[in-house]
Amino acid sequence: MNIKILASVVLGCVLNAACAQAPTRQLLVTANDNKVELRQGVVTVRPADNKDSLTIFDISSAPAKLVARVEAPASVVGPPQSVALAPDLSVAIMTAATRIDPADPAKTIDGNQISVIDLEASPPAVVQTVSVGPAPAGVAVSPDGKMVLAVTRTDSAVLVFALEGKRLRQTGRLALPEKSVPGGVAFAPDGKRALVTRDGDSTVTVLSIAGGEAKLAGRDFFTGVRPYGVQVSKSGEWAIVGNAGRGQGDYDTITLVDMKGDLPRTVHHATAGPTVEGIAVSPDSKLAAAVVHDGSNRPPSSPLYRDNGRVFVLRIDGGKLVPLGDAPIGKWSQGAAFSPDSRRLYVENMVERNVQVFRVEANGIVDTGERISLPGGGAAIAVGSR
């Protein structure tokens, strides 16, 4: 072979390899509720400087870099799954379960908005606001990016939307039993099923999805007291459900759900501290994380008060949840999310108004000391890459 041709071929291979190994786009987004704050264990409306927002961070390297802040309604009410990313990172969808009462600015009432934020615009911006039923909370985007599911807590419903050209078009509404109070929603990676948690009646509902339609699958099952956060592993084998409990100081549970058969079912429980809030499954489907309040949201005078919450990390191993490690976090903490490589864990601290960053190691988790400042209380979190 001609030396010049050989050199060209070698150079091309090197460049192609470099391109194949180039860092993917990696984003972390947070929904920030700036309407309320915790004062002596009491959720109190902020009198001023109370604009909610979505913040967008580049996490392709450390420390995280702020990309943009977009003003849009958010809410800490409901599980911290009120923001979701499209798989191609074109848009973020954010719900707002509460808003300030126009008749009394010292109170909040049910919210009624879902916002679509264009992440590809310069700068990112809200491109659509949809008025919906009372108290929209958990939201999820299908793996193909064509469907959005959102639950409304006050009227116990699942709203179905088509996502077309960065806009939502409602295509259906699934009524759940009265006062079932749905909270979280998560798609299976094949897009054929979704799970909805109902903390009002301690039930998990299965949805079947085909042809752009979502229907009740006729399968309800049980994971524990007040199932709240939910996420399905990328492998499609497992789901994790956090059971929030009754808020009486009892230790609550994290549940492993077997998704491999036609009927999803509970197969294992792990004990955590009081009030399991945020839930996350690592992208490699090997780890689960749970954020626990552990009394940190109570008045300091309460015998159940603790200075900090805790985050628990567990291995998914042989159909069981095996503790890997836990660590102190902030107060009234909310969501958790793993980095795309499963090596970092991000936890939102509502009171401290930041995201705490952990390094995941073979024998536990380590606080890196990195804190990502937020312009409000971190109420929900999502990570995506492409």
N, C-alpha and C positions, 0 to 999 in steps of 0.2 A: 504493500500500500504506500502511496505517496506520503512523504513525511508531513507535508502541509495538511493533507486530508486527514491523516491520523491525528495530528494535533487538533484539528477542528472537531473531530469526533470526540476526542478526550475532553476538550473544553466544553462541548455541548453536554456531555454526560455530567460533568462537574456542575455546570449551571443548572441542569435539570434536577440534579440531586439537591442542590441548594434551594431551588424553588420548592421542591417537594417537602423540604424540612423547614421552610420559612415559617415563622410564627403565625398562627391563625389570628384572626380578629377576635378579641376576647373582651366582652363587656360585662360589667356588673351594674345593675340598676337598682335603685331603692325608691320606694314610695315613702314620702316624708310627711307625717301628720304634724303640722305646726299649729293646729287649732287648740290642742290640749297639752297639758303637762301634769306630772304627778307632784302634788304638794302634800307632804305628810300622809302619803298613802291614799289621797283623794284625787281622782281625775278632775282637773279644773280647766276651764276654758281660758285661754290666754287673751288678755284684753287688747293687745296690739301685736303688730309684727306676727300675724297669724296666717300667712299665706302658705298653703300646702304646695308640694312640688314633687317632681321626679328628678333624681340626679343620675347622671350617666358617668361611669368611670371606665377607663381603659385599664385592664388588669393583665395585659400581655407581659408586663414586667412589674417588678416591685421597686418602690411603692406605687400604689394605684394613682392614676392621673385623672383629675376631673376633666371630663369632656364638655359637659353642659348641665345646666340646671333649667328645668322647664316648669313654669307654674301650672299646676293642674290639681283638681280636688283629689285628696287621699284620705285614708282613715285607718286608725289603729284598731278599730272595732272589727271583730272577726279574725280568723286565722291569718297569719302573715303571708298569704298567697293572693294578695289583691293586686299584684302586678305580674305580667307574663310577657315573655319575648317571643316574637315570631322566629321560627327556626333559621331564617335567613338574616335575622337581625335588622329587618327593614322597619319594623314598628314595635312599640311597646303598648300593651293594653293595660289600663289602670282603672280600678273601681274606687268608689268612695261611699262607704256604708253610712257615713255621718256628714253633717254640715252644720254650720252655726245657724241657730234659729233666727230667722229674720225679725221675729216679734220679740225676741229676748236674746241679745248678743252674749249673755252669760250662760246660755244653754246650747246643747246640740240636739238635733233631731235627725231622723232618717235622711240619708243622702239618696240621690236618685240619678247619679251620672256615671257613665263609663267614658273614658277619654282614650283616643287613639293618638299616639305621639309618633311622628315620623322621625326615625333615628338617622335617616339618610339625608335629611334636609340640612342646610347650613345657615344658621344653627338649627338643631332639632327643635321641633315645634308641634303643638297640638294641631291636628288637621281635622279632627272630628270629635264632637261631644254628643253622646247618645243619652237621651232621657229614658230611664227604665223604671221598673218597679222598685219598691222601697228596700233600701239597705243592700245594694249589691256588694258582694264580698269576694269569695274565691273566684279566680278566673284562670283559664288555661287555653292555650292555642294548640291545635292538633299538629301532629308531626309533619303533615304535608303543608301546613300553613294556611289551610283553606277554611277551617272551622274554629270558632271561638265558643267556649261554654263559660257562662257566668251564673253564679247562684245569687238569689235575692233572699235575705234572711227573714224579713218580716212577713212576707207572703209565701214563704216556703216554695220556691220555684227554681227551675233551671232554665235559663234563657239560652237559646241556640242562635248563633249568628254565622253567616257566611262572611269571610274576610276576602274582599275583592278590591284590588287597586288601593290598598291602604285605607279602606273604608269598611265599616261594619253594616251588614244588612240582616235584620232579624228574620229568621226563617221558622222559628218555633218556640214554644214554651211548654215545659213539662211540669205539671203540678205534682208536688209531693204532699204527703199527709200534713194536715194542719198542725202548726207548731212543731214541725220536725226541725226547723231552723237549720237549713244547710249551711255549711261553712266552707269546706275545701273541695276542690275538684281537680282531677288529674287524669290525663289520657294515658292509655297503654301505648308503647312505642309503635305498635302496628296500626294504631289509629282506629281499631275496631271496637274498643271498649273504653269506658271511662268509669272512674269511681267518684262518688259524691259522699262526703261525710255529713251526718245529720246530728249535731250535738244536742238538739232539742229532745230527741227520743232515742239517742244512743244507737243509731243504726247507720250502716253503710249501704248505699244503693249502687247497683251496677247499671250502667247504660250501655246499650248496643248501638253501634254506629256503622252505617252503610249508605252509600249513594247520597252523601251530603245530608243525611238525616240522623238524628239522635232519638232513641226511644228507650223507655224503661225496659230493662231486660227481664224483669220479673224475678230478679234475684236480689234479696237483701240479706245481709249477714251482720255479725256483731263482733266488735273488737274490744270493747271495754266501755267505761263510763265516759260519755260525751266525746266521741271521736271528733277530731278537730282538723289538724293538718294531715295531708296525705300526699304521697309521691310514689310513682311507679318507677322501678329501676329501668335503665336503658336496655338491659338484657331481656326485659319483659317477663322475667321469672317471678319477681317479688314486688310487693308494695309495702310501704311503711305507713302506719297510721299512729298519730300521737293522740292519746286519750287525755283530755284536759281535766277530767275528774270534777268533783263537786266544789272545789275551792275551800275545803275544810281543813287543809293542812295535811291530808293523807298523802302518802306516796302514790303517784300515778304511774301509768304504764305506756310502753311503746309496743306496738303489735306488728309482727311479721305476717304478711298475707301471701299465700301461695297463689300466683296468677297463672300457673302453667296449665291447669285444667279448664274445662268449660265453666266450672263454678268456682270463682275465687272464694277462698276460705282462710280463716285464721288458723295459723299453725304454731305460733310461738309468741310469748310475751316476755318483755324485760321490764324490770322495775326502774323507775327514775324518781326524781324528787317531786314535790307538789307542783301541779299545774304545768303540764307539758304544752308548750306553745308552738314553736317552729319545728319543722321536720325537714330533713334533706337526705337524699341518697346520692352517693358519689357517682360520677359518670362511669367509672369502671364497674359499678354495681356491686362492689365489695364491702362498702361501708354505709352506715346510717348515722345520722346525727340528730339530736333532740335538744332543744332549748327549754330549760325549766326555770320558772320564776322563783321557786323555793322561798316564797314569802317576801321577796325583795320589793314587791309592789304593795305591801301592807304598811299601815302606820307604824312608826318606830315603837310605839307603845304596845303593839300587839305581841303576845307571847310567841306568835308564829313568825315574827319579823326576822329576816336575815339581811345582812349588808349587801349580799350579792346573789345573783342567780347562778346557775351552772349549766354548762353544755356537756352533754354526754356523747361519746362516739362509740359505736359498736360495729363489730365485724358481722357480716352476713355469711354464716359458715354452716354448711350441712343442714340447712333448714332451721337454723336457730340464730338468735341474736346474742353474740358473745361480747361482753364489755371489753373495750380496748383502752379507754381512758376518759377522764372528765377533768374539767377545769373551771375556775371561777370566771364569771362574766360580770356585766353591769347589772343595773336594776331594771325591772319591767322589760326585760329583753324580748325580742320578737322573732325575726326570721333568721334562718341559717341557709348557707349555700356553699357547695364545694366549688373549687376552681376546676376548669376543664380537664386538667391533668390529675385531679383527685388528690393533690398534694397540699392544698391549702383549704382552710375552712373559714368562712366569713360569718360573723354573728353580729346582729344589730342590737345595740343597746339604746333603748328608748330614752331613758333619763339622761344618759351621758351624751346623747345625740351623736353617736359615732358607730362605726363598724369596727369590730375587733378582729384581728387577723391571727389565725393559728396555723402552725405547720403540722401536718399529719406525718407521724413517724411510725415505724413498725411496732413500737411498744407504747404508743400513746400520742398525745397532742401537746404541742409546746406553743405558748403565747409568744409571738414574734416581737411584740412591743409596738407593732404598727397599728395606728388608729386612723381610720378614714373619717374625717369630719363631715357631718351632715347638717343641712340648713333647717333641721326640724327633727322630730323624733322618728327614727327609722321604724316604719310600720310594716313593710314588706320588702322582699328582696328576690332577685332573680339573676342568674348568670347564664350567659350564652356565648357560643363561639362558632366560627365557621372558617 
